[in-house]
Amino acid sequence: MIKQRRPQPELQKQVQSGFNALQAGDLPTATRLCRAVLEQAPKMPRAHFLAGLIALESGDRAQAETAFENTVRNNETHAAAWARLAQLYATSGRVRMAGAALLNATNTHRGNPATLDLIGTVFRLAGNLEASREWHEKAVAADPGHVPFLVNLANARTFHGNVDVARQLLDRCLEIEPRNAQVHWLLSRTRPAESRQHIEAMRSLLESDLPAAGIAYLNYAIGKELEDLGDWDGAFAAWTAGAAAKRHLIDWNEKGDSDLFSTLTDTFTAEWLEARRGECFDAGPIFIIGQPRSGSTLLDRMLDAHPAVASGGELRFFGFAARQVTGSDEPRQFSPDLLRRAAEADATRIGEAYVDLASTLRLDAAHIIDKLPSNYLYLPLVLAALPNARVIHIRREPMDACLSIYKQLFADAYLYSYDLGELTRHYRRYLDLMQTWRDRFGEHFIEVDYEALVTDTEDTLRRVLQYAGLSWNDACLDYFNHDGATATASAHQVREAPHQRSVGQWRHFAEQLRPVSGILGNTDD
């Protein structure tokens, strides 16, 4: 790296003013100041870093990536830029580039708490939950009073099953920011409610002027605690209010969803699979597919306890592999165009790309679990690209499944779930598609019922292990004592022995769910 002269003090002040404007939400001013600095000092790393942050705030990931690459090109020790690049690479499937950038970030950081926290976040994206926790610990140690750092550490602790520690961290957050709606929501999930004290505190917050996101957080938390107390009507009303607030914040098109399912049905026939099956015969991947909140995490935990198996969590690697081979830059996770292009692509190359991506998490394990539920949309492509992979469709009684999805506030997935009608129609499309896959490809995957998994656990597990080519191991039944972490909405629930409390839960809400029953119709698929 050629050593650059330090920019003039007035330029340093100007770029700092740009950072201040960005923090205040004034994008036009931040952009104007940044451009002015770069015109005078085109190799100034700090100005390029500001340009990257402005691009991220504007939603321009490509420009952000270019700006951060310019930052490290002119300053190889800019840890924050390396961490930002690692995040961008990881979320677009360039796993090895992400790993290299992350290594540079960890080697060059100077203890800045925001950088430490971002490194923790990227480790989580990369599937290394242990390293993620360690770096979030470092961020909190560097700035013990910063609520976002405390929240990230609380989540990391929850993923590891340290719920009591997570609750202590969240209590500390509320001492600092008693009106923080997200923290109230997270706190509600750490243990069952025993009184209405927290509910009333949250209701008082709802009487003030809150953004839609805050309204959603508080209502989902109130609903959860009212359900704990057996107030079924109150719980459902709160979930409905929370879902309505969240629905205003997202962009989801039901016609696009319907078109996607039509494309799948029209494109992936039995004849297509026969003609397109590839030659990547790696038998390591185990896919758990289905709908969210249907038992995928429970089954994942059971299989992960087997010494020959490693869980990769909810991976997006198959979609990344399809994009890599097709050259698609489609921003959506699933689209008709991506699916049609993947259907014409070389299935062997997709399989090899997937195995290469998964190898970063699989290490020495004979098998790796990919439990991203929505991979059911890729099922024919998985069968073509990885003929020896094992695919397990986990399904749940539809009324219970729809209720469980509806009452969950997700991070940035399952955008169909915030309107009961949209959710149910999507679920009906899912049921119909799985029946199509069953008719066309049924001999290539197995199906497991959540109800059987919790009522007849050992026999169900034995069938799954036999299908996967694995010997019986008692550790699979003792999964709740397994130390592995899991980053999922069910992280706080899957450390218990199998129970049946969630079976038939929808009956408490039979009247409110009457429209769901009408849309689903006959669900004995």
Salt bridges, closest charged atoms under 4 A:
GLU65 OE1 - ARG94 NH2 2.66
ASP117 OD1 - HIS136 ND1 3.05
GLU130 OE2 - ARG133 NH2 2.49
GLU130 OE1 - HIS160 NE2 3.20
GLU137 OE2 - ARG133 NH1 3.52
GLU137 OE2 - ARG157 NH2 2.56
GLU200 OE2 - ARG203 NH1 3.32
GLU225 OE2 - HIS198 ND1 2.67
GLU227 OE2 - LYS407 NZ 2.78
ASP228 OD2 - LYS224 NZ 2.73
ASP231 OD2 - ARG196 NH2 3.05
GLU254 OE2 - ARG425 NE 2.68
GLU254 OE2 - ARG429 NH2 3.55
ASP257 OD2 - HIS426 ND1 2.89
ASP257 OD2 - ARG429 NH2 2.85
ASP259 OD2 - LYS255 NZ 2.90
ASP282 OD1 - ARG362 NH1 3.00
ASP304 OD2 - HIS482 NE2 3.47
GLU314 OE2 - LYS371 NZ 2.79
GLU330 OE2 - ARG332 NE 2.89
ASP337 OD2 - ARG341 NH1 3.66
GLU344 OE1 - ARG276 NH2 2.81
ASP356 OD1 - ARG96 NH2 2.79
GLU422 OE1 - ARG247 NE 2.93
ASP432 OD1 - ARG428 NH2 2.90
GLU443 OE2 - HIS444 NE2 3.31
GLU447 OE2 - HIS393 ND1 2.77
GLU447 OE2 - ARG395 NH1 3.51
GLU447 OE2 - ARG438 NH2 2.81
ASP449 OD1 - ARG395 NE 2.59
GLU458 OE2 - ARG462 NH2 2.91
GLU496 OE1 - HIS499 NE2 3.53
GLU496 OE1 - ARG501 NH2 3.14
GLU511 OE1 - ARG514 NH2 2.77
ASP525 OD2 - ARG428 NH2 3.50
